[in-house]
Amino acid sequence: MATADVAHLDTEEVEDLAAGREIDEALAAGSTLSEVARSIGYTEAVASDLLGKFRELRESLAARSQIPLF
């Protein structure tokens, strides 16, 4: 991910994307959304929202043929 991809985001938004990535990786490893949410201190709804934001960014970068680095 280039600096330009996140330059418009504030620190909290970048942290949210990092949490979304963590959730995505845990789900890929076989955990449930409920388990992951509990382990990182979020409700399922919040975890789902963070996951959605991360996946949206990942798909956007993929559409531009870029690879997310975080």
C-alpha positions in Angstrom: 0.0 0.0 0.0 1.4 3.3 -1.0 1.4 6.3 1.4 -1.1 8.0 -0.9 -3.6 5.2 -0.2 -3.9 6.1 3.5 -2.7 9.7 3.5 -6.3 10.9 3.7 -7.0 8.7 6.7 -6.5 9.6 10.3 -4.8 7.4 12.8 -8.0 5.9 14.1 -9.1 4.9 10.6 -5.7 3.2 10.0 -6.1 1.3 13.3 -9.6 0.2 12.3 -8.2 -1.2 9.0 -5.5 -3.0 11.0 -8.1 -4.5 13.3 -10.1 -5.5 10.2 -7.1 -7.3 8.8 -6.6 -9.1 12.2 -10.2 -10.2 12.1 -9.9 -11.4 8.5 -6.8 -13.4 9.3 -8.4 -15.0 12.3 -11.5 -16.0 10.3 -9.3 -17.5 7.6 -7.6 -19.5 10.4 -10.9 -21.0 11.4 -12.1 -18.8 14.3 -15.7 -17.5 14.3 -16.5 -13.8 14.2 -17.9 -14.1 17.7 -14.7 -15.6 19.0 -12.5 -13.0 17.3 -14.7 -10.1 18.4 -14.6 -11.3 22.0 -10.8 -11.8 21.9 -10.1 -8.3 20.7 -12.7 -6.6 22.9 -15.4 -5.6 20.3 -19.0 -6.6 19.8 -19.8 -8.8 16.8 -21.4 -5.9 15.1 -18.3 -3.7 15.4 -16.0 -6.5 14.4 -18.2 -7.1 11.3 -18.0 -3.4 10.4 -14.2 -3.4 10.8 -13.9 -6.5 8.7 -16.1 -4.9 6.0 -14.0 -1.8 5.9 -10.8 -3.8 5.5 -12.2 -6.0 2.8 -13.6 -3.0 1.0 -10.1 -1.4 1.0 -8.5 -4.7 -0.1 -10.9 -5.1 -3.0 -10.4 -1.4 -4.0 -6.6 -1.9 -4.1 -7.0 -5.2 -6.0 -9.1 -3.4 -8.6 -6.2 -1.0 -9.1 -3.8 -4.0 -9.1 -2.1 -3.0 -5.8 -1.4 -5.3 -2.9 -2.2 -4.1 0.7 0.9 -4.2 2.8 -0.6 -4.2 6.2 
